[in-house]
Amino acid sequence: MHNQDALSIYKSDAGANEILRRYREALRTWPVSADHIHTPTRQGETFVIASGPEHAPPVVLLHGSGTNTAMWRSDVTAWSRHFRVYAIDLIGEPGLSAPSRPPLASDAYVLWLDEVLDALGITSTAIVGISLGGWMALDYATRRPGRVTRLALLCPGGVGRTRSAWLLKAVLLRPFGRRGMRRSARSVAGLDRQRDESILDDLVLTFTQFRPRRAQLPRFSDDALRRLTQPMLVTLGERDALFDSSDTARRVRRCVPHAAVRLLPGVGHSIFGQTDSILAFLRAPRG
């Protein structure tokens, strides 16, 4: 990878190559048969992996910052039995989409997603979004209400207060090398258990080789949130180090009273094991 723009989101050519090598390996071992789609947009090429029956109702997946569609591997088997599942690599993140990062406080991401959905032939869809992807899902649903049939959000940004203490911790631990980096990544993500070791390895690689966005996610106004009329499920980790989950829950309950809000005790920013609860929400009859 020698593209200067791409290099700007990575710290080195070698780091970019290693992150993308691991990602391509994850795509090779995708648990269900899938189509790989590369679609042009005004922000550059966007990569989408599509699984499930072609004529099933669509579900769009938007991953978080510092990751890519590989984060949905444990969900896609169950979801693609009932839906045509489109996992999109967000632009400006360590996947196969363009490294473009237009300003978050603009309509750029809505226009980009318009183009992606149009290219996929999707007029309206359910969206599942996590963290930055949750922010993008909300941004899209508040501006394009007719195109979003329901929203399942995991620790979405832009609703509750953003915490910055973890950034300080990451900087303080940096002198302690790989062990410090693992501690930092573990605390940000809320990973404690042994089973999360491979996820932690990927996080450490990302922390050391990828440049995450520095800009704070724009916060949605009460008026914007009140425009959300579609069925909505919001799942939050009580110990989220990035966003104030209690504040998120409070604002959603006040502004979107029909939304189902789940605050998971003892859980951090990385929320696992929600495959079945999200599937039940996606399949529930409307109303």
N, C-alpha and C positions, 0 to 999 in steps of 0.2 A: 504494500500500500504506500503510494508515494504522492497521493493527492494532498496538496497543502491544506485544503479545508479539513479533510479527514484527520490529518495530523494534528490540527489545532484542537480537536476534542480528545486526542490521546497525548500522552507525554513523550512517546517515542514510537518509531516505526515498528520496532520489535514488540513493544507492548500491544500495539494495535493488532499485529499479526497473531499474537498469542491469544488475545481475547477472541478474535474472529475464528481462529482455528478451533477453539473449544466450542464456540457457538455452532460452527458448521458440523462438528461431531454430534452435538445435541440434535441438530436438524436431521442428520443421517439416521439417528436412532429414534426419531419421532414415533410415538407408540401406536399411531393409526395411519392409514394411508392418507396422503395429503398432496395438494397442488401447491407449488411454489410460484407466486405471482409477483412480477416486478412491474410496477405501473409508474409512468412518468407523471410528475406534478410540477407546479410552479416552484416548489422548493427542492426539486430534484427527485430522483427515483425513490419509490417507496416499496419495501418488501412486505408481502403478506403471505402467511401460510394458511391455507384453507382446508378444513377437514369436515367430514360428515356429508350426508346426502345433499346433492346439488339443489334439490327443490325444497329442502326443509327450511323452516323459518331461520333468518339470519341472526347471529349473535356476534358482535364485534368485541374483541378483547384489546384493551389498552394497558400495557405494562407500566411499571414504575421507572424512575430515574436510575441510571447506572445498570440497566439490565436490558433484556430483549425478549422475544417471544418464547424463549426456552423456559421462562418462569411458569408457563401454563402447561408444561408437560404432564403434570400429575392430574390436571383437570380435564384435559381435552378428550380422553377416552370416553368418559361418562357424558360430557356435554355434547359430543359429536354424534351420539346415538340418536339424539332428538333434534339437533340443530345443524345448520351449516355454520361452522365456527370459523371466523376470520380473525386470526391473531396478527395484529399489525405491529411492525417495528416502527416505533416513534422516530421521527427525524431528530437528529442531534443527540442520539443515544447510541450505545455500543452494539448496534445490530447491523443489518444490511441495507438500511435506508440511508438517504443522504445525510451528511453531517450538519445540515442547515439548522440554525437556531435563531429564527426571527424573534422579535421582542414578545415576551409573554403577554404584556399588556397591549394587545392588538387583536385584530380579527384574523391574523395570519394562520393560526392553527385550525380555526373553523373553516376557512377557505381551503386549506390543505385537505382536511378531512372530507369536505364536500367533494373534492376531486377524486379522492381515493374511493369513496362510496359510489360515486357516479361510475368510475371505471369498473367497479365490481358489480354494477347493475343493482345496487341496493337503494331503494327509495326510502325505506324506514327500517329501523333495527333496534333490538335490545343492545345495550352496551354494558360490559363489565370492565371496570377500571380500578386500578390500584395506585395510590399515592399520586405521583405526577399524572399517571393515566386517569386517575379519578378526577383530578382537576380538569384534565382535557375533556373528559366525559361530561362533567358539569358545565364547562364552558360551552360545549357544543349543544347540550340540551337546553341551556338557557337562551341560546341564540337561534337554535333550529328545533323548536319544540315539536314540530310536525314530523321530524325525521327520527325521533327517539321514542320507542314504544315502552321501554322500561329501563331502569338504571340499577345496577348492582355495584355498589362502591365499597372498596376496602381501604381504610385509612386515607380518605381523599384529602388532598391539599386544598387550600383556598377557602376553608370554612372556619375551622378553629384557629386559634393563635398558633403561629409557627414558633417552635422553641429553637434557640440558637446555642444552648449550652453544649450540645453534642459536638458542634464545630470546634469549640474551645477545647473539649476533651480530645478530639482527633488531633488537633495541633499539639497539645501537650504530650500526647503519647507517641508522636512521630519520631522523636529522638530514640525511642526504645526499640526501633527496628521492627522486624517482622512480628515479634511477639506483641509489641505495643500496637501495631497495626491490626492484628487479630483481635486484641482486646477492644480497640476502637470500633472495628466493624461489628463485633459481637454486641457491643452496647448500643450502637445506633440501630441495628436491626432487631435487637431483642432476642438474639439466638443464644440459648443456654444449653440445649440438650445435645448429646453425642450425635444424634441422628442428623444434626444440622451441619456436620463438619464439612461435607462437600460444598454445601451452599456457602459456608464461611470461606472456603478456599477461593471460590469464584468472586466473592465480595472483596477479599483481600487483593486479588489480582486487579479487580476494577478500581479499588481505592488507590493502588500503587501506579496504575498505568492510564487511567481514564480521568479526564477533567470534567467533573460534574458541573451543572449549571450553578452559577453563584447567585443569580437573581432570585429574590423571594417571589413565591407564587402570589399573583394578585388575589386579593380576598374578594369573594362574591358579596355583593350588597344584599340586604334583606329583600329588596324588591326583586333582584335577580333570582334568589332562591324561591321566592313565592311564585315565580312563573313555572315552577316544576309541578306539573299535574299528573305525570305518568307514575305508575307503580314504582316504588323506590325502596331498596334495601341497603342500609348503611351498616357495615361491620367495622368495629373499631377495637384496637388493642388498648386496654386501660393504661399500660405502661409505655405507650408510644413516646419515643425520644425526640421525634421530629415535629409532631403536631399535638396540640392540647386536645386530647380526645373528649374530655368532659365538655370543653367549649364547643367542639364540633357537634357533639350529641345535643347540647342545649340549643344551638342555633337551628339544627335540622328539625328538632321537635317543635320549636317555636314557629319556624317559617314554612316547614313542609309537614304539617301535622299528620298527613296520611302515610308518611314514610315509616317503615319498620326500622328501628335503630337497635343494634346489638352491641353492647360494650363488654368485651371479653376480659374477665379478670386475669391479671398476671401475664397478659400477652403484650408484646412490644409492637414495633412498627411492622415486622414481618409476620403476616397472619397466614397460617397454614390450616389445612383440614376443612376448608369451606366448600369443597366440591359439591357435596350433597345438598347443603342448605341453599347454595346459589342455584343449583339445578331445580330444586323444589320451587324457588321463587320465580325462576324463568318460565316454569311450566304451569304456574298457578293461573287459574282463570282470572281474567281481568274483572275488577269490581268486587 
